[in-house]
């Protein structure tokens, strides 16, 4: 229960752009399930569909990093806005914006890492089936 509370707290620190990242995770999981179905259940016969899945994994992984970087820009903008308005009177608000920036970037990179690992394993299986 404590881990769930901590995870939700970190998620909320990530700001508004964490929701598109959640959507991207769901898309990546759907692509992985489809690629596994095509490779393991259908025997890897539909090359175009499998290659489309593999390309989709790389695209959505890269796009998640872009969304994460955008979240960083938004978070740092908030931090600098607080700094400009209040000076260094409230460093906690300044660091909250910095935390928002880092959380979304880390989330985007983790999605890319997971999608890239799935891409590698599925591509290996696909190329093995073809030869």
C-alpha positions as a LaTeX table, in Angstrom:
\begin{tabular}{lrrr}
\hline
Residue & $x$ (\AA) & $y$ (\AA) & $z$ (\AA) \\
\hline
Unk1 & 0.00 & 0.00 & 0.00 \\
Unk2 & 2.85 & 2.35 & 0.83 \\
Unk3 & 4.50 & 1.69 & $-2.53$ \\
Unk4 & 1.25 & 2.55 & $-4.31$ \\
Unk5 & 0.98 & 5.84 & $-2.41$ \\
Unk6 & 4.57 & 6.73 & $-3.27$ \\
Unk7 & 4.01 & 5.84 & $-6.92$ \\
Unk8 & 0.91 & 8.00 & $-7.09$ \\
Unk9 & 2.76 & 10.86 & $-5.44$ \\
Unk10 & 5.58 & 10.65 & $-8.00$ \\
Unk11 & 3.01 & 10.41 & $-10.80$ \\
Unk12 & 1.27 & 13.55 & $-9.58$ \\
Unk13 & 4.61 & 15.37 & $-9.36$ \\
Unk14 & 5.06 & 14.72 & $-13.08$ \\
Unk15 & 2.31 & 17.15 & $-13.98$ \\
Unk16 & $-0.28$ & 17.15 & $-16.71$ \\
Unk17 & 1.92 & 15.51 & $-19.34$ \\
Unk18 & 2.06 & 12.28 & $-17.36$ \\
Unk19 & $-1.40$ & 11.40 & $-18.70$ \\
Unk20 & $-0.26$ & 11.24 & $-22.35$ \\
Unk21 & 2.64 & 9.10 & $-21.17$ \\
Unk22 & 0.18 & 6.68 & $-19.56$ \\
Unk23 & $-1.69$ & 6.55 & $-22.86$ \\
Unk24 & 1.56 & 5.83 & $-24.71$ \\
Unk25 & 2.33 & 2.98 & $-22.29$ \\
Unk26 & $-1.06$ & 1.45 & $-23.10$ \\
Unk27 & $-0.40$ & 1.81 & $-26.84$ \\
Unk28 & 3.04 & 0.20 & $-26.48$ \\
Unk29 & 1.55 & $-2.68$ & $-24.50$ \\
Unk30 & $-1.11$ & $-3.15$ & $-27.19$ \\
Unk31 & 1.55 & $-3.23$ & $-29.90$ \\
Unk32 & 3.57 & $-5.80$ & $-27.93$ \\
Unk33 & 0.51 & $-8.01$ & $-27.47$ \\
Unk34 & $-0.33$ & $-7.75$ & $-31.18$ \\
Unk35 & 3.24 & $-8.52$ & $-32.24$ \\
Unk36 & 3.38 & $-11.52$ & $-29.89$ \\
Unk37 & 0.10 & $-12.78$ & $-31.29$ \\
Unk38 & 1.38 & $-12.39$ & $-34.85$ \\
Unk39 & 4.68 & $-14.10$ & $-34.06$ \\
Unk40 & 3.67 & $-16.88$ & $-31.71$ \\
Unk41 & 0.06 & $-17.66$ & $-32.58$ \\
Unk42 & 0.04 & $-16.95$ & $-36.31$ \\
Unk43 & 3.58 & $-18.22$ & $-36.84$ \\
Unk44 & 5.11 & $-14.99$ & $-38.16$ \\
Unk45 & 3.56 & $-15.26$ & $-41.61$ \\
Unk46 & 2.31 & $-11.66$ & $-41.89$ \\
Unk47 & 5.60 & $-9.84$ & $-42.41$ \\
Unk48 & 4.03 & $-6.45$ & $-43.11$ \\
Unk49 & 1.98 & $-6.47$ & $-39.89$ \\
Unk50 & 4.94 & $-7.61$ & $-37.80$ \\
Unk51 & 7.24 & $-4.95$ & $-39.25$ \\
Unk52 & 4.51 & $-2.38$ & $-38.67$ \\
Unk53 & 4.37 & $-3.40$ & $-35.00$ \\
Unk54 & 8.15 & $-3.19$ & $-34.69$ \\
Unk55 & 8.19 & 0.27 & $-36.27$ \\
Unk56 & 5.37 & 1.34 & $-33.96$ \\
Unk57 & 7.35 & 0.32 & $-30.89$ \\
Unk58 & 10.26 & 2.52 & $-31.89$ \\
Unk59 & 8.00 & 5.43 & $-32.87$ \\
Unk60 & 6.00 & 5.47 & $-29.65$ \\
Unk61 & 9.14 & 5.00 & $-27.55$ \\
Unk62 & 10.76 & 7.99 & $-29.21$ \\
Unk63 & 7.58 & 10.01 & $-28.95$ \\
Unk64 & 7.40 & 9.31 & $-25.22$ \\
Unk65 & 10.84 & 10.87 & $-24.81$ \\
Unk66 & 9.63 & 13.98 & $-26.67$ \\
Unk67 & 6.61 & 14.23 & $-24.38$ \\
Unk68 & 8.91 & 13.79 & $-21.38$ \\
Unk69 & 11.20 & 16.58 & $-22.57$ \\
Unk70 & 8.16 & 18.79 & $-23.13$ \\
Unk71 & 7.10 & 18.02 & $-19.57$ \\
Unk72 & 10.57 & 19.06 & $-18.42$ \\
Unk73 & 10.26 & 22.36 & $-20.25$ \\
Unk74 & 6.87 & 22.99 & $-18.67$ \\
Unk75 & 8.15 & 22.10 & $-15.19$ \\
Unk76 & 11.22 & 24.29 & $-15.48$ \\
Unk77 & 9.09 & 27.13 & $-16.85$ \\
Unk78 & 6.91 & 26.88 & $-13.75$ \\
Unk79 & 9.99 & 26.89 & $-11.54$ \\
Unk80 & 11.47 & 29.93 & $-13.23$ \\
Unk81 & 8.13 & 31.74 & $-13.11$ \\
Unk82 & 7.99 & 31.20 & $-9.34$ \\
Unk83 & 11.56 & 32.42 & $-9.09$ \\
Unk84 & 10.78 & 35.55 & $-11.12$ \\
Unk85 & 7.65 & 36.35 & $-9.09$ \\
Unk86 & 8.84 & 35.61 & $-5.57$ \\
Unk87 & 12.60 & 35.55 & $-5.76$ \\
Unk88 & 14.29 & 32.98 & $-3.57$ \\
Unk89 & 11.77 & 33.49 & $-0.78$ \\
Unk90 & 10.12 & 30.12 & $-1.49$ \\
Unk91 & 12.72 & 27.57 & $-2.64$ \\
Unk92 & 10.25 & 24.70 & $-2.10$ \\
Unk93 & 8.04 & 25.95 & $-4.95$ \\
Unk94 & 11.12 & 26.32 & $-7.12$ \\
Unk95 & 12.16 & 22.71 & $-6.52$ \\
Unk96 & 8.60 & 21.46 & $-7.10$ \\
Unk97 & 8.83 & 22.74 & $-10.68$ \\
Unk98 & 12.21 & 21.08 & $-11.07$ \\
Unk99 & 10.83 & 17.79 & $-9.80$ \\
Unk100 & 7.98 & 17.99 & $-12.29$ \\
Unk101 & 10.50 & 18.44 & $-15.06$ \\
Unk102 & 12.58 & 15.45 & $-14.05$ \\
Unk103 & 9.71 & 13.02 & $-13.43$ \\
Unk104 & 8.23 & 13.37 & $-16.92$ \\
Unk105 & 11.65 & 13.00 & $-18.59$ \\
Unk106 & 12.44 & 9.91 & $-16.55$ \\
Unk107 & 9.05 & 8.42 & $-17.38$ \\
Unk108 & 9.58 & 9.05 & $-21.10$ \\
Unk109 & 13.01 & 7.44 & $-20.99$ \\
Unk110 & 11.67 & 4.42 & $-19.11$ \\
Unk111 & 8.97 & 3.94 & $-21.75$ \\
Unk112 & 11.62 & 4.13 & $-24.47$ \\
Unk113 & 13.79 & 1.61 & $-22.61$ \\
Unk114 & 10.90 & $-0.85$ & $-22.20$ \\
Unk115 & 9.70 & $-0.39$ & $-25.77$ \\
Unk116 & 13.26 & $-0.74$ & $-27.06$ \\
Unk117 & 13.80 & $-3.97$ & $-25.13$ \\
Unk118 & 10.53 & $-5.39$ & $-26.47$ \\
Unk119 & 11.47 & $-4.23$ & $-29.97$ \\
Unk120 & 14.81 & $-6.01$ & $-29.74$ \\
Unk121 & 13.38 & $-9.30$ & $-28.47$ \\
Unk122 & 10.47 & $-9.33$ & $-30.94$ \\
Unk123 & 12.74 & $-8.39$ & $-33.85$ \\
Unk124 & 15.14 & $-11.17$ & $-32.87$ \\
Unk125 & 12.27 & $-13.67$ & $-32.85$ \\
Unk126 & 10.95 & $-12.33$ & $-36.18$ \\
Unk127 & 14.33 & $-12.54$ & $-37.91$ \\
Unk128 & 14.87 & $-16.02$ & $-36.47$ \\
Unk129 & 11.51 & $-17.16$ & $-37.89$ \\
Unk130 & 12.31 & $-15.74$ & $-41.32$ \\
Unk131 & 15.63 & $-17.58$ & $-41.70$ \\
\hline
\end{tabular}
